[in-house]
Amino acid sequence: MASHSVDECLNALGMPKKAQNILKTYWPYLGARCDKLDFAHYATMLERYIKTYPAVPSMKSHELSLATEDVIRNNGGNIRYNAEVTEILFDGERASGVKVGEEAFYSDYVILNCFPETAYKKMMPENKVSRKAKQLVNARKTGSLFFTVYLGLDCYAEELGIEDYTVFLYESPDSTIQYEDCNDTNRLFVIANCLNRIVPNASPEGTSTLFLTSLLTEDSWGYVEPQDYKKVKNRIADKMIEIYENKMNISVRPHIEEIVIAAPPTFARYLGTPNGTPYGYEMQPWDTMIARIMSLKKERFISGLYFVGAHGERSDGYSTTYACGHSTANEIVKEVKENGRI
Ligand SMILES: Cc1cc2nc3c(=O)[nH]c(=O)nc-3n(C[C@H](O)[C@H](O)[C@H](O)COP(=O)(O)OP(=O)(O)OC[C@H]3O[C@@H](n4cnc5c(N)ncnc54)[C@H](O)[C@@H]3O)c2cc1C
């Protein structure tokens, strides 16, 4: 299954097209097209949604960060906020620490959450980056870009008839066409989320929030000229609200009290990822989750330096990126125990 696409496997099972379309609804969670994405990866994600269910922390995803912070501090660790790592330090060919501006921090093991290409280009001398490392990051494809419209509404979600936490609003039932729609800012799909449906007090009494998300490719956003930025941003947001209102038959415009629009440059500013993608590298037939896991050790080009995050072997999503950090940390703990480093 790992070397065959979602489409190939569902066809091999003889599944009717309509059932396939329904099962493939969640593809934007992995941001890869179903005729290229490997079935093993998609099936694993879907099975978890169906069998163990998705969950939202009552204090939103920030609660996960706060819980992690507690564990780190309670175990003698330290956290520096607003501290951008600007340089990797080396002891010969081995990574030996990081620099935050003028301040240096030394360690036998360095785990970076930023993209490898960012580290290679901006945080170390070129002679530390092997030809193979450069070729690999160049061969990989940057993941989908996000466009999100956050709406603060002046009434409860129920008053408007908003019944679900998430709805996927596509123009076509065909997932390949849906993926191709991301190439054109005039042909959008919308994923609408209303957090209050799961966490009723997610916003002050008498209000609710709704956020609408669409995926874009580097190509579609790449055509936007700096002078057209505001115009395009407002056009896309307007279109997304229109799609939501028309498809759901719910009028939200008269109830909008607050609106914030996050376009790819907004995500780039906060995340520091290439073109602002929150999704790491897009999964491709030669670059599947299983292929990445199998070649993980071979892709560690610099001794002492590890990468974790959505660009890692399990790709994007909270659970998978936490799992990526967890398995990397376990590997290092094992090595420390065996070799006594640190
Ligand atoms: C609108 C939206 C909705 C989403 N919804 C869901 C969802 O419902 N469920 C789900 O599972 N996933 C969801 N995702 C995806 C999920 O957020 C990502 O896949 C995940 O957060 C990626 O984890 P990461 O560790 O790779 O990167 P991030 O979570 O972006 O963390 C990387 C961190 O590194 C910091 N950083 C970067 N460079 C440096 C540097 N040089 N020095 C110091 N710090 C640095 C960044 O500031 C950032 O805080 C959503 C994403 C978006 C944008």
The ligand as an SDF file (V2000), in Angstrom:
LIG
                    3D

 53 58  0  0  0  0  0  0  0  0999 V2000
   -4.8990   27.5960   10.4740 C   0  0  0  0  0  0  0  0  0  0  0  0
   -4.3030   26.2490   10.7870 C   0  0  0  0  0  0  0  0  0  0  0  0
   -5.1010   25.2480   11.3180 C   0  0  0  0  0  0  0  0  0  0  0  0
   -4.5590   24.0020   11.6360 C   0  0  0  0  0  0  0  0  0  0  0  0
   -5.3760   23.0610   12.1990 N   0  0  0  0  0  0  0  0  0  0  0  0
   -4.8470   21.8790   12.5870 C   0  0  0  0  0  0  0  0  0  0  0  0
   -5.6580   20.9270   13.2530 C   0  0  0  0  0  0  0  0  0  0  0  0
   -6.8510   21.1650   13.5190 O   0  0  0  0  0  0  0  0  0  0  0  0
   -5.1010   19.7330   13.5960 N   0  0  0  0  0  0  0  0  0  0  0  0
   -3.7880   19.4440   13.3430 C   0  0  0  0  0  0  0  0  0  0  0  0
   -3.3230   18.3580   13.6970 O   0  0  0  0  0  0  0  0  0  0  0  0
   -2.9870   20.3390   12.7010 N   0  0  0  0  0  0  0  0  0  0  0  0
   -3.4890   21.5420   12.3170 C   0  0  0  0  0  0  0  0  0  0  0  0
   -2.6840   22.4650   11.6710 N   0  0  0  0  0  0  0  0  0  0  0  0
   -1.3090   22.0700   11.3050 C   0  0  0  0  0  0  0  0  0  0  0  0
   -0.3470   22.1630   12.4960 C   0  0  0  0  0  0  0  0  0  0  0  0
   -0.4720   23.4320   13.1190 O   0  0  0  0  0  0  0  0  0  0  0  0
    1.0850   22.0010   11.9650 C   0  0  0  0  0  0  0  0  0  0  0  0
    1.1940   20.8430   11.1660 O   0  0  0  0  0  0  0  0  0  0  0  0
    2.0860   21.8780   13.1310 C   0  0  0  0  0  0  0  0  0  0  0  0
    1.9420   22.9420   14.0440 O   0  0  0  0  0  0  0  0  0  0  0  0
    3.4990   21.8780   12.5720 C   0  0  0  0  0  0  0  0  0  0  0  0
    4.3750   21.7160   13.6520 O   0  0  0  0  0  0  0  0  0  0  0  0
    5.8970   22.1900   13.5510 P   0  0  0  0  0  0  0  0  0  0  0  0
    6.5300   21.8550   14.8530 O   0  0  0  0  0  0  0  0  0  0  0  0
    6.5130   21.6720   12.3010 O   0  0  0  0  0  0  0  0  0  0  0  0
    5.8480   23.7700   13.3400 O   0  0  0  0  0  0  0  0  0  0  0  0
    5.2440   24.9280   14.2380 P   0  0  0  0  0  0  0  0  0  0  0  0
    4.1030   24.4690   15.0810 O   0  0  0  0  0  0  0  0  0  0  0  0
    5.0570   26.0630   13.2990 O   0  0  0  0  0  0  0  0  0  0  0  0
    6.4510   25.2700   15.2370 O   0  0  0  0  0  0  0  0  0  0  0  0
    7.6970   25.7700   14.7670 C   0  0  0  0  0  0  0  0  0  0  0  0
    8.1430   26.8060   15.7590 C   0  0  0  0  0  0  0  0  0  0  0  0
    9.5170   27.1100   15.5350 O   0  0  0  0  0  0  0  0  0  0  0  0
    9.6900   28.5150   15.6580 C   0  0  0  0  0  0  0  0  0  0  0  0
   10.9050   28.8830   14.9270 N   0  0  0  0  0  0  0  0  0  0  0  0
   11.1320   28.8860   13.5840 C   0  0  0  0  0  0  0  0  0  0  0  0
   12.3860   29.2810   13.3010 N   0  0  0  0  0  0  0  0  0  0  0  0
   12.9890   29.5180   14.5080 C   0  0  0  0  0  0  0  0  0  0  0  0
   14.3050   29.9600   14.8940 C   0  0  0  0  0  0  0  0  0  0  0  0
   15.2590   30.2290   13.9910 N   0  0  0  0  0  0  0  0  0  0  0  0
   14.5730   30.1150   16.2160 N   0  0  0  0  0  0  0  0  0  0  0  0
   13.6250   29.8370   17.1760 C   0  0  0  0  0  0  0  0  0  0  0  0
   12.3610   29.4140   16.8570 N   0  0  0  0  0  0  0  0  0  0  0  0
   12.0640   29.2610   15.5440 C   0  0  0  0  0  0  0  0  0  0  0  0
    8.4270   29.0830   15.0480 C   0  0  0  0  0  0  0  0  0  0  0  0
    8.2220   30.4120   15.4850 O   0  0  0  0  0  0  0  0  0  0  0  0
    7.3700   28.1180   15.5950 C   0  0  0  0  0  0  0  0  0  0  0  0
    6.9070   28.5240   16.8600 O   0  0  0  0  0  0  0  0  0  0  0  0
   -3.1940   23.7320   11.3630 C   0  0  0  0  0  0  0  0  0  0  0  0
   -2.3790   24.7360   10.8260 C   0  0  0  0  0  0  0  0  0  0  0  0
   -2.9220   25.9780   10.5570 C   0  0  0  0  0  0  0  0  0  0  0  0
   -2.0150   27.0550   10.0030 C   0  0  0  0  0  0  0  0  0  0  0  0
  1  2  1  0
  2  3  1  0
  2 52  2  0
  3  4  2  0
  4  5  1  0
  4 50  1  0
  5  6  2  0
  6  7  1  0
  6 13  1  0
  7  8  2  0
  7  9  1  0
  9 10  1  0
 10 11  2  0
 10 12  1  0
 12 13  2  0
 13 14  1  0
 14 15  1  0
 14 50  1  0
 15 16  1  0
 16 17  1  0
 16 18  1  0
 18 19  1  0
 18 20  1  0
 20 21  1  0
 20 22  1  0
 22 23  1  0
 23 24  1  0
 24 25  2  0
 24 26  1  0
 24 27  1  0
 27 28  1  0
 28 29  2  0
 28 30  1  0
 28 31  1  0
 31 32  1  0
 32 33  1  0
 33 34  1  0
 33 48  1  0
 34 35  1  0
 35 36  1  0
 35 46  1  0
 36 37  1  0
 36 45  1  0
 37 38  2  0
 38 39  1  0
 39 40  1  0
 39 45  2  0
 40 41  1  0
 40 42  2  0
 42 43  1  0
 43 44  2  0
 44 45  1  0
 46 47  1  0
 46 48  1  0
 48 49  1  0
 50 51  2  0
 51 52  1  0
 52 53  1  0
M  END
$$$$
